[in-house]
Amino acid sequence: MSWGYEAPLASMRRVIDEVLGAPALWAECPAFAELDIDTADAVLQEAARFASEVLQPLNGPGDLAGCVREADGSVKTPPGFRAAYQAFVQGGWPALPCDPAWGGQGLPLLLDAAMREMLDACNHGWNMYPDLLHGAYETLKHHGSDALKARYLAKIASGEWLAAMALTEPQAGSDLGQLRTRAEPQADGSLRISGSKIFISGGEHDLTDNIVHLVLCRLPDAPAGTKGLSLALVPKWLPDGSRNAMVCDGIEKKMGIKASATCAMRYEGATGWLVGEANRGLAAMFLMMNSARLHVGLQGLGHQEMAAQNAQRYAEERVQMGKPIAQHPAVRRTLQRLRTYTEAQRVLAYRAALALDLADHHRDEAVRARERRFAALLTPVVKAFCTHHGFHGPAEALGLWGGYGYVHEYGIEQTVRDARIAMIYEGTNQIQAIDLAQRKLLADGGAALTELLDGLQAELGEAAGLRRLFDEARAVLPAWLARCAQGGATLLDTADDLLHALALTLLAWAVARLDAAGEAHTPVFEREGVPEGLMHWSRVRAAL
């Protein structure tokens, strides 16, 4: 009854090809016009081999070993991590979705998302290190000066140098307006960065020779609050080969992802350079944060897939009361729910990645604009909903192991511990719900959501039970928008339920599309997901 992983390549291909019709859409994007599903398959098969053969065997041992901070402030990652990362870079994986002009492979984010799901399933702690690379690449590509791009962008795209995102400070938490880290302009155009940051994933480690920090900071006389934040690029090693004035003061002893170095960083007049405009750092960093939020949603998806596979395997092998527990009604129901929710969320997460691809690369500007709207809507939903179930799904599955579920060698307890953090970082799930309600729905009066629902509802077919969620959405949303436009507490009171109600409505579409491609999830979702979705919509209605 060993813990293991087999990449769900058949499901991934079904979602990419049959459910989303991505190959036909790639043909409408000049950058992807020559990409076909067979080539995509070959990429994902090789990624699956790396994830299951290289990363998964390091997962449990890495959790037990953790990271070690030496007396000089350097950090050692668990045995095998550096070699695995070097193999990752040599395989060209960090560059998968990057622009060929900067050494990238120019493949869709959709394939990158599928790869990241596999990496997270097999070793969340290890994948914390490269998971921020693409966001750093996008931020520097769009907002960095020509000099900074020439010096750093290709090395970030290739993964030769890793990146860290330095936002949080002890007094600030999620309230970035309280940040105090200072940036003092120098005569040569550089900045002198001073301050302390906490919870910096990959702030210090031994995987790469250099680490590029993107640091939120304040210039002299900057406005108060978030309007006064600037973004600085602060490398561990400076271009002249000298060590920058930054040090890791400690690494957190955490509940989960123990193989990820979560650092407290101190910048002691460190040399950095402005990225983007002064006092516009948060806007520049949102490119990195939004990429990270999609990646965190994929972490939740990976944990669910890992839990679903191993729960099914264990339940088929574990005999109690004369038959495998997979045949016991309560266990069967748990397994069915976990599998249905996992596969439906894969559709939702991959649709968000596809939206980002089309927003950047489709030949028709009208399509690009539409997909930008959809990506903005889907990103907070994917982050919050997939991580919610990334924790709660495996937590429920743990019970199938009985007492063995609490034993490290059986694997599921580490999945539960690792998954919990994803509901907190890169913006807590409550922050995602507020973002969805305030910045995405209320801001345009629900126009983008209505457009999205119109298109998806047309694909539902004859599934009357699934249509109930769309009908409820259309009944509740206008009243909700009208009440929120009047001010008051309604938006904050209902944001969490609204996000979950909307997520389950979108999952109804995903289930219908999966069933049209040969799955059989609708009965399970009508039994589990539809009542749950209606409950959340009713809570929103009750607050009006």
Helices and strands as residue ranges (DSSP letters): H 9-13, I 14-19, H 22-26, G 30-32, H 37-49, I 50-55, H 56-65, E 68-69, E 75-76, H 81-90, G 100-102, H 109-127, G 130-132, H 133-143, H 146-148, I 149-153, H 154-158, E 162-166, G 176-178, E 182-185, E 191-201, E 211-217, G 225-228, E 230-235, E 246-251, E 262-275, H 281-317, E 319-320, E 323-324, G 325-327, H 329-361, H 365-398, G 399-406, G 408-410, H 412-420, G 421-423, H 429-434, I 435-442, H 447-457, H 464-485, H 490-516, H 522-542
